[in-house]
Amino acid sequence: MLVRLLAICFWPILAFAAPISFNVECNGTQVGTVNIDVSASGAGVQGTFTSVFGGPPPTLAAAAAHCGEHHFNWFQIVVADNFPPNDAGGNPLTLP
C-alpha cells in the first residue's frame, strides 16, 4: 500500500527542483510524512520518511505496526543516471 503511493508520487517530481512533502496515511490515520528534495544542479534526489505515529518518540516500526505490517520495504526505480557505471575497462555499461 505505501510502496504504491510512493511510486505514484515520485514520478511527477523529477521535473521539479524544489522540496516536496506529502503525508502518508494508513487505515485513515496519518502515520508519517515523506520529504523529497530534488537537486536543481542534477546532483540527485534525497528523500526521508518521518513517522508521526507511536512513541514517544514516533518510530517507523510503530507506523508499520499501525498499518498491520512488520516493517516497510522501500522500492525505487532509477529512470535516468547522469553518471552511469563503467565496466572494469572503463566502458559505459549498457542494457542488452
C-alpha positions as CSV (number, residue, x, y, z in Angstrom):
1,M,0.0,0.0,0.0
2,L,2.7,2.5,1.0
3,V,5.0,1.5,-1.8
4,R,2.4,2.0,-4.4
5,L,1.7,5.5,-3.0
6,L,5.4,6.4,-3.2
7,A,5.8,5.1,-6.7
8,I,2.9,7.3,-7.9
9,C,4.1,10.4,-6.0
10,F,7.8,10.2,-7.0
11,W,7.2,10.1,-10.8
12,P,6.0,13.7,-11.4
13,I,8.5,15.4,-9.1
14,L,11.5,14.6,-11.2
15,A,10.8,17.6,-13.4
16,F,10.9,20.0,-10.5
17,A,13.8,21.2,-8.4
18,A,12.0,22.1,-5.2
19,P,11.4,20.3,-2.0
20,I,8.2,18.3,-1.9
21,S,6.4,16.9,1.1
22,F,3.3,14.7,1.4
23,N,1.5,12.9,4.2
24,V,1.3,9.1,4.3
25,E,-1.9,7.6,5.7
26,C,-2.9,4.1,6.6
27,N,-6.2,2.9,7.9
28,G,-7.5,6.5,7.8
29,T,-4.7,7.8,10.1
30,Q,-1.6,9.8,9.2
31,V,1.4,7.6,10.0
32,G,4.2,9.8,8.6
33,T,5.4,12.4,6.2
34,V,7.7,11.9,3.1
35,N,10.0,14.8,2.3
36,I,11.8,14.8,-1.1
37,D,14.5,17.2,-2.2
38,V,15.5,17.2,-5.9
39,S,18.8,18.9,-6.6
40,A,18.5,21.7,-9.2
41,S,22.1,21.0,-10.2
42,G,21.3,17.4,-11.1
43,A,23.2,16.1,-8.1
44,G,20.4,13.7,-7.1
45,V,17.2,13.1,-5.2
46,Q,17.1,12.7,-1.4
47,G,14.1,11.5,0.5
48,T,13.1,10.9,4.1
49,F,10.2,9.4,5.9
50,T,9.3,10.8,9.3
51,S,6.9,8.9,11.4
52,V,4.2,10.7,13.4
53,F,2.8,7.5,14.9
54,G,3.7,5.7,18.1
55,G,6.2,6.8,20.7
56,P,7.3,8.9,22.2
57,P,9.4,9.2,20.1
58,P,7.4,8.2,17.0
59,T,9.1,5.4,15.1
60,L,9.0,3.7,11.7
61,A,8.2,0.4,13.4
62,A,5.1,1.9,15.1
63,A,3.9,3.3,11.7
64,A,4.3,-0.1,10.1
65,A,2.6,-1.9,13.0
66,H,-0.4,0.5,12.7
67,C,-0.6,-0.5,9.0
68,G,-0.7,-4.2,10.0
69,E,2.9,-4.7,8.8
70,H,6.1,-5.9,10.5
71,H,8.2,-3.4,8.5
72,F,8.1,-1.3,5.3
73,N,10.1,-2.2,2.2
74,W,11.2,0.8,0.2
75,F,11.4,0.5,-3.6
76,Q,12.8,2.9,-6.1
77,I,13.3,2.8,-9.8
78,V,16.1,4.9,-11.4
79,V,14.8,6.3,-14.7
80,A,17.9,8.3,-15.5
81,D,21.5,8.4,-14.3
82,N,23.9,11.3,-15.0
83,F,26.8,9.2,-14.1
84,P,26.2,5.6,-15.4
85,P,28.5,2.9,-14.1
86,N,31.5,1.6,-16.2
87,D,32.9,-1.9,-16.6
88,A,36.4,-2.8,-15.5
89,G,37.8,-1.4,-18.8
90,G,36.2,2.0,-18.3
91,N,33.5,1.4,-20.9
92,P,29.9,2.6,-20.0
93,L,27.6,-0.3,-19.1
94,T,24.5,-0.6,-21.2
95,L,21.4,-2.7,-21.0
96,P,21.1,-5.5,-23.5
